[in-house]
Amino acid sequence: MIELLAPAGNYETILAAYQAGADAVYVGGGRFGARAYAQNLSQEELLSAIDEAHLRGKKLYLTVNTLIKREELYGELYEYLLPLYRRGLDAVIVQDLGVMAWLRRQFPGLALHVSTQAAVTGPKGARLLEELGACRVVPARELSLEEIRDIRRETELEIETFIHGALCYCYSGLCLFSSMLGGRSGNRGRCAQPCRLPYQLLQGGRKLSRPGQDYLLSPKDICTVDLLPQILEAGVTSLKIEGRMKRAEYTAGVVRIYRKYLDLCLEGKPRKISREDMAQLMLLFNRDGFSQGYYQTRNGREMMALTNAKEKEREESATAKKREALYGEIQESFREKKAQEKIKGSLKLSVGEPAILELEKGETRIRVQGDLVQEAKNQPLSRERIGQQMEKTGNTPFVFEKLEITLEGPVFLPMQGLNQLRRNGLENLEEELLKPWRREEPGRQQEIAEASRTERASGERQLPEAGKNWLAASPKSCFCASAETGEQLEVLLAEPEISAIYADCSCFGEDRFPEEAAHYLQRAKKARKEFFLALPQVIRRGDLERLQPTVEALRDKGISGFLVRNLESLAFLRELGLAESTELDAAVYTFNPESQRLAEELGVRGDTVPVELNLRELRQRDNRGSQMVVYGHQPLMISAQCLGKTTRGCDKKSGIYQLKDRYGKEFCVKCHCRFCYNVIYNSVPTDLSGELEEIRGLKARALRLAFTLESGEKTRQVLDRFLGKENGKGKRQQEAAYTKGHFRRGVE
């Protein structure tokens, strides 16, 4: 079945979406959703919304699509979800894979949908999620129709994709821009949307961006009505509209238009959107027009709202008046079309017998008895009078499609008795209809609740002792380093105190990739250093085929292992039997003990401490199998868009730009043309050289210096500072301009 899935930030929007034609709605509650600033629903509203959905033959999904901290996982999440689970919640949408594994154990039978926040970019990562218990995946919004087909062909997962609404500039789940600059983490549902602000693009001091086109990180909203046939053909089963922060009128207006054109597709009569309907969608909301997203386009200027027409539009009172008029019309339409489920009934009133009411909806039938029917002394009740009273279903979910009334004798029953009979009948019917959705397994529930209480009482479930895969920490954590240039590699190879080197693919020429990587591997061996290949930040269609020969050649030459930044790379290496040689970078989040447990179960060698945890949280974490980044320009965004292409066209040459904000801060942008993505780095490095005493106490197995933009000389200076060689005095001096990231502050 093809599903039209609508967003809702409150109860009114849920009702509006259903009445406009949505098959399912996704909502957030008071906690753990990726839209913390939406109105969201209270616990009681969520319980009512679940019943509302099921009485209408619809579905309700709950977002738990943030990274979840240890105390939240063991202290709050279970109590938050248990009443909703028992009520019949259809599914949860998750980002944190440790949380997904935990939910699978705690709430058997609850459908698990993996959020676009998990940045799934291919079939291997999707297949891994299927293995872990997911039944649906929302792939990265950057995927093409062909990439979606790949997932459809190679898995049994349901596929849900966005068809209308806002786009992020960064791959969802990989953005730390708002987090690092303002402490509002997108991974915790609190994104401040710095992508919607103006910037200038520079190179070597020369401005490349054009006057009046400064919104370089602000994509247009997508509108894909005309692509619906192709999207369905690619294997998408759930068509998702974005907008949990929007008004009910917006949601209803968008849903009713997509419902119209989706139904035409399903009837085999696809049609291009009319001018009138497109004008309505534009009026409801747009940013400098629409694009069709990434379905048929890799990236490009035409996808960007460079002039921020939305701001200008706000100043045009005529447009605002038109929008309010449209909102009024939409509001009126779903008020008039009060949605009640049609039922059939039969009422039998026989003198001297109890009143009998039978109700049915579909295959569900109920029968209730009322008061004894009396013989009328004067005027008996007529069918018309009885019918008028019985059909007063008011605010119930039901309306009579047909009501048969059988009268035997001159009957009389007080109106109060008829009303009570109707109420009892409708309540019993509602209860019977909802019964199949209830999850009542007292024995199992008791077992689960007890297990969860025990878990919380101890603070956390104990991770296994460091075994053959997870390396035990040495008394003094050693230093390792990552590099993105050959110049940096040379400096690292010459430094005896660097125990391991992680070389990004960009260190090596594309034409001689295997040979150059093998050359540096041999040099690292001679220097008695471990040597790892760091795979790309993002893996897309065709990338693994190009990487595989090099990976296999390095494996055969005895490489120490591989550093992965995404699920696709992780799944790829597991399929090659290289899990024990695989380390997870910080973007493969291990935010809580369950995520760490899952990493251990997947057989990987180790992980990297998440950069959004603070010192207090890190002290509660088992860091024995982890390395921790203590220096480096933090990647803030990984984007399929290219700022070079947006401003001056694509020349397929990797390079570095500067992105300048309103305050004059400059963020370096590196174009990784080989794998077609941009990385935007923080304007200053994270430097924890002044915190090494505290960091040693965390017992991480290694401390990593992450070199990205640094020259060879700068790389040497940083090494000297961290290794106590500066000025020959062992005194560590931090960068003139630096940040400690979240080490002392953390995220909400």
NORPE-V584185 format. One record per pair of residues at least 4 apart in sequence whose C-alpha atoms are under 6 Angstrom apart, sorted by sequence separation. I is the first residue (numbers start at 1). J is the second residue. D is the distance in whole Angstrom. If there is no record, write none. Layout:
i = (I	I)
j = (J	J)
d = (D	D)
//
This chain:
i = (13	18	41	45	54	71	72	73	78	81	85	103	104	123	130	143	151	176	178	179	186	202	232	249	251	255	258	265	275	282	294	360	376	383	387	441	442	466	509	512	525	539	544	555	574	584	613	644	645	660	661	672	692	710	719	720	726	742	8	17	28	53	84	129	170	179	185	186	202	264	265	360	455	483	508	524	554	564	573	574	590	645	660	672	710	720	721	725	8	53	178	179	184	185	201	202	264	349	359	455	466	573	590	660	672	720	724	178	184	201	359	659	671	724	201	348	358	508	658	659	670	200	347	358	658	670	347	357	658	669	29	346	357	657	658	669	721	28	29	291	346	356	657	668	178	345	356	656	668	178	200	345	355	656	667	199	344	355	655	667	198	344	354	355	655	667	5	198	288	343	354	654	666	4	7	287	343	354	480	608	654	4	5	6	7	8	91	120	121	353	354	479	480	482	563	606	607	608	609	654	3	5	91	92	93	94	95	120	352	353	480	481	482	483	484	561	562	563	564	565	606	608	91	93	94	113	119	136	288	352	480	482	486	561	563	564	652	93	95	112	116	135	136	137	138	195	196	351	352	484	485	565	566	582	583	586	95	112	113	114	115	116	136	138	195	287	351	484	565	580	582	583	584	585	586	113	114	116	351	579	580	581	583	586	579	580	65	123	127	532	534	537	9	61	63	64	65	66	67	500	531	532	533	534	535	9	10	33	60	61	62	63	64	65	380	381	499	500	501	502	503	504	530	532	9	10	33	34	61	380	381	500	502	503	32	33	34	380	502	33	689	24	26	28	32	250	376	23	24	25	26	27	28	375	376	24	26	375	376	514	642	374	375	640	374	639	639	283	373	638	638	637	637	636	635	636	226	635	634	169	633	634	633	370	633	686	688	632	685	686	687	167	632	684	686	117	118	166	631	686	117	165	341	342	344	631	165	340	341	342	343	344	346	368	164	340	341	342	343	344	345	346	347	348	349	350	351	630	164	340	342	344	346	351	163	220	223	222	224	221	222	223	220	222	222	627	626	627	629	630	631	632	624	626	627	628	629	630	631	632	160	624	627	628	159	163	164	165	623	624	159	160	161	162	163	249	160	161	162	619	152	220	219	220	149	219	220	218	219	218	145	216	215	214	213	213	469	67	66	66	614	615	614	612	614	614	614	613	612	470	469	470	144	145	144	473	142	144	472	36	35	36	471	34	470	33	38	479	481	477	478	479	480	481	482	483	484	488	477	479	481	482	487	473	20	4	5	2	3	4	5	6	9	13	17	20	2	7	8	9	16	20	7	21	106	299	301	300	88	88	87	86	86	74	209	125	125	124	125	124	203	202	202	201	201	177	200	176	200	175	199	175	199	170	170	171	170	98	98	98	70	69	183)
j = (17	22	45	49	58	75	76	77	82	85	89	107	108	127	134	147	155	180	182	183	190	206	236	253	255	259	262	269	279	286	298	364	380	387	391	445	446	470	513	516	529	543	548	559	578	588	617	648	649	664	665	676	696	714	723	724	730	746	13	22	33	58	89	134	175	184	190	191	207	269	270	365	460	488	513	529	559	569	578	579	595	650	665	677	715	725	726	730	14	59	184	185	190	191	207	208	270	355	365	461	472	579	596	666	678	726	730	185	191	208	366	666	678	731	209	356	366	516	666	667	678	209	356	367	667	679	357	367	668	679	40	357	368	668	669	680	732	40	41	303	358	368	669	680	191	358	369	669	681	192	214	359	369	670	681	214	359	370	670	682	214	360	370	371	671	683	22	215	305	360	371	671	683	22	25	305	361	372	498	626	672	23	24	25	26	27	110	139	140	372	373	498	499	501	582	625	626	627	628	673	23	25	111	112	113	114	115	140	372	373	500	501	502	503	504	581	582	583	584	585	626	628	112	114	115	134	140	157	309	373	501	503	507	582	584	585	673	115	117	134	138	157	158	159	160	217	218	373	374	506	507	587	588	604	605	608	118	135	136	137	138	139	159	161	218	310	374	507	588	603	605	606	607	608	609	137	138	140	375	603	604	605	607	610	604	605	93	151	155	560	562	565	38	90	92	93	94	95	96	529	560	561	562	563	564	39	40	63	90	91	92	93	94	95	410	411	529	530	531	532	533	534	560	562	40	41	64	65	92	411	412	531	533	534	64	65	66	412	534	66	722	58	60	62	66	284	410	58	59	60	61	62	63	410	411	60	62	411	412	550	678	411	412	677	412	677	678	323	413	678	679	679	680	680	680	681	272	681	681	217	681	682	682	421	685	738	740	685	738	739	740	221	686	738	740	172	173	221	686	741	173	221	397	398	400	687	222	397	398	399	400	401	403	425	222	398	399	400	401	402	403	404	405	406	407	408	409	688	223	399	401	403	405	411	224	287	290	290	292	290	291	292	290	292	293	700	700	701	703	704	705	706	699	701	702	703	704	705	706	707	236	700	703	704	236	240	241	242	700	701	237	238	239	240	241	327	239	240	241	698	235	303	303	304	234	304	305	304	305	305	234	306	306	306	306	307	580	187	187	188	742	743	743	742	744	745	746	746	746	605	605	606	294	295	295	624	294	296	624	189	189	190	625	189	625	189	245	702	704	701	702	703	704	705	706	707	708	712	702	704	706	707	712	701	252	238	239	237	238	239	240	241	244	248	252	255	238	243	244	245	252	256	244	259	448	641	646	646	437	438	438	438	439	456	647	567	568	568	571	571	657	657	658	658	659	636	659	636	660	636	660	637	661	637	638	639	639	594	595	598	592	592	747)
d = (6	5	6	6	5	5	5	5	6	6	5	6	6	6	5	6	6	6	6	4	5	5	5	6	6	6	6	5	6	5	6	6	5	6	6	6	6	5	5	6	6	6	6	5	5	6	6	6	4	6	6	6	6	6	6	6	6	4	5	5	5	5	6	6	6	5	5	4	4	5	4	4	6	6	5	5	5	6	5	5	5	4	6	5	6	5	5	5	6	5	5	4	5	5	6	5	5	5	6	6	6	6	5	4	6	5	4	6	6	5	5	5	5	6	5	5	6	6	6	5	6	6	6	4	5	5	5	6	5	6	5	6	5	6	6	4	5	5	5	5	5	6	5	6	6	6	5	5	5	6	6	4	6	5	6	5	6	5	6	6	5	5	6	6	5	4	6	5	5	6	5	5	6	5	6	6	5	4	5	5	6	5	5	5	5	5	6	5	6	5	6	5	5	6	6	5	5	5	5	5	6	5	4	5	5	5	5	5	6	6	5	5	4	5	5	4	5	5	5	5	6	6	6	6	5	6	5	5	5	5	6	6	5	6	6	6	6	6	5	5	5	5	4	5	5	5	5	5	6	6	4	6	6	5	5	5	5	6	5	5	5	5	6	6	6	5	5	5	6	6	5	5	4	5	6	6	6	5	6	6	5	6	5	5	5	5	6	4	6	6	6	5	6	6	6	6	4	6	5	5	5	5	5	4	6	5	5	5	6	5	5	5	5	5	5	6	5	4	5	5	5	5	6	5	5	6	5	6	6	5	6	6	6	5	5	5	6	6	6	6	6	5	6	6	6	6	5	5	4	5	5	5	5	6	5	6	6	5	5	5	6	6	6	5	5	6	5	6	6	6	5	6	5	6	6	5	5	4	6	6	6	5	6	5	4	6	6	5	5	5	6	6	5	5	5	5	6	4	5	6	4	5	6	6	6	5	5	5	5	5	5	6	5	6	5	5	6	6	5	5	5	5	5	5	5	5	6	5	5	6	5	6	6	6	5	5	6	5	5	5	5	5	5	5	5	6	5	6	6	6	5	5	6	6	5	5	5	6	6	6	6	5	6	6	5	6	5	5	5	6	6	4	6	5	6	5	6	6	6	6	6	6	6	5	5	4	5	6	5	6	6	6	4	6	5	5	6	6	5	5	5	5	4	6	6	6	5	5	6	5	5	5	6	5	4	5	5	6	6	5	5	6	5	4	5	6	5	6	5	5	5	5	5	5	5	5	5	5	5	6	6	6	5	4	5	6	6	5	5	5	5	5	5	4	5	6	6	6	5	6	5	5	5	6	6	5	5	6	5	5	5	6	5	5	5	5	4	6	6	6	5	6	5	6	5	5	6	5	5	6	5	5	5	5	5	6	4	5	4	6	5	6	6)
//
